[in-house]
């Protein structure tokens, strides 16, 4: 059953692309903020329990993310002041106040849309 929660998927082999549900579109909101839209046309938000879900139809403060670039690496800072990461159970959460190894994202493919 699809409940809108985001979890880590199984690792892909080298050269293998993401599954459709793993593809996100970044929507620029300002010079420093983006929203992330899933393949299901829902926006990723941090819920009250700091779990990341893709259930939102519109963009508000909970759906806003700040990309942080440092030393060629990318992390996403959520509205709650924590970085996107993966819990031990495999759920996507925003609970870490610092961007460490578990908060670094890998962008596989980037396509610019006008």
C-alpha positions as MATLAB code, in Angstrom:
seq = 'XXXXXXXXXXXXXXXXXXXXXXXXXXXXXXXXXXXXXXXXXXXXXXXXXXXXXXXXXXXXXXXXXXXXXXXXXXXXXXXXXXXXXXXXXXXXXXXXXXXXXXXXXXXXXXXXXX';
ca = [
       0.000    0.000    0.000;
       1.360    3.425   -0.953;
       1.252    5.702    2.106;
       3.362    8.527    0.696;
       6.391    7.801    2.878;
       9.820    7.816    1.265;
      12.206    4.954    1.927;
      15.576    3.957    0.579;
      15.358    1.508   -2.280;
      17.624   -1.337   -3.164;
      21.043   -0.390   -4.534;
      21.374   -0.165   -8.301;
      24.118   -1.716  -10.394;
      26.627    0.617  -12.047;
      25.098    2.254  -15.111;
      21.562    1.379  -14.027;
      19.195    4.355  -13.754;
      16.678    5.108  -11.031;
      13.206    3.603  -10.832;
      10.380    6.025  -11.719;
       9.419    6.432   -8.051;
      12.998    7.466   -7.281;
      12.931   10.393   -9.696;
      12.300   13.842   -8.238;
      11.886   17.194   -9.945;
      13.313   20.273   -8.242;
      11.110   23.351   -8.471;
      12.990   26.616   -7.862;
      11.160   28.815   -5.378;
      13.840   31.448   -4.751;
      17.604   31.915   -4.961;
      18.045   29.570   -1.987;
      14.910   27.379   -1.786;
      13.469   24.548   -3.849;
      10.551   22.149   -3.600;
      10.838   18.501   -4.641;
       8.030   16.969   -6.676;
       7.688   13.203   -6.935;
       6.712   11.189   -9.970;
       3.269   10.996   -8.384;
       2.871   14.827   -8.620;
       3.140   15.258   -4.844;
       5.625   17.455   -3.002;
       8.041   16.113   -0.408;
       7.447   17.543    3.051;
       8.815   17.036    6.537;
       5.974   15.915    8.769;
       5.612   16.656   12.505;
       7.556   13.508   13.442;
      10.458   14.568   11.126;
       9.607   11.810    8.621;
       9.688   12.819    4.947;
       6.531   12.068    2.969;
       5.286   12.867   -0.524;
       1.622   13.644    0.124;
       1.380   17.409   -0.406;
      -0.541   18.908   -3.315;
       0.765   22.446   -2.709;
       3.964   24.114   -1.517;
       4.164   25.627    1.959;
       7.023   25.971    4.474;
       7.137   22.189    5.152;
       7.782   21.518    1.442;
      10.710   23.942    1.153;
      14.305   22.677    1.014;
      17.604   24.519    0.863;
      20.324   22.835   -1.207;
      23.676   23.116    0.590;
      26.766   22.664   -1.578;
      30.184   22.174   -0.015;
      33.349   20.647   -1.476;
      31.417   19.345   -4.491;
      28.834   17.572   -2.300;
      25.107   18.206   -1.868;
      22.863   18.006    1.200;
      19.271   19.234    1.622;
      18.312   21.359    4.614;
      14.651   21.146    5.646;
      12.456   23.832    7.226;
      13.059   22.280   10.672;
      16.781   23.065   10.496;
      17.745   19.421    9.902;
      19.203   17.657    6.890;
      17.553   14.962    4.798;
      18.944   11.518    5.614;
      17.955    7.872    5.871;
      17.067    6.261    9.206;
      18.350    2.820   10.206;
      14.914    1.458    9.234;
      15.306    2.882    5.718;
      12.856    5.777    6.085;
      13.739    9.227    4.785;
      13.878   11.670    7.708;
      15.088   15.183    8.559;
      16.651   14.770   12.004;
      20.351   15.613   11.737;
      21.508   19.162   12.581;
      24.789   18.543   10.701;
      25.434   17.211    7.197;
      27.576   14.100    7.520;
      28.130   11.100    5.263;
      24.500    9.915    5.677;
      23.119   13.278    4.562;
      25.056   13.603    1.295;
      22.978   13.069   -1.837;
      24.051   11.714   -5.181;
      22.394   13.277   -8.202;
      22.368   10.653  -10.930;
      20.835   12.660  -13.740;
      20.121   16.345  -14.078;
      17.920   17.676  -16.869;
      17.273   21.407  -17.153;
      13.668   22.281  -18.022;
      12.721   25.749  -19.198;
];
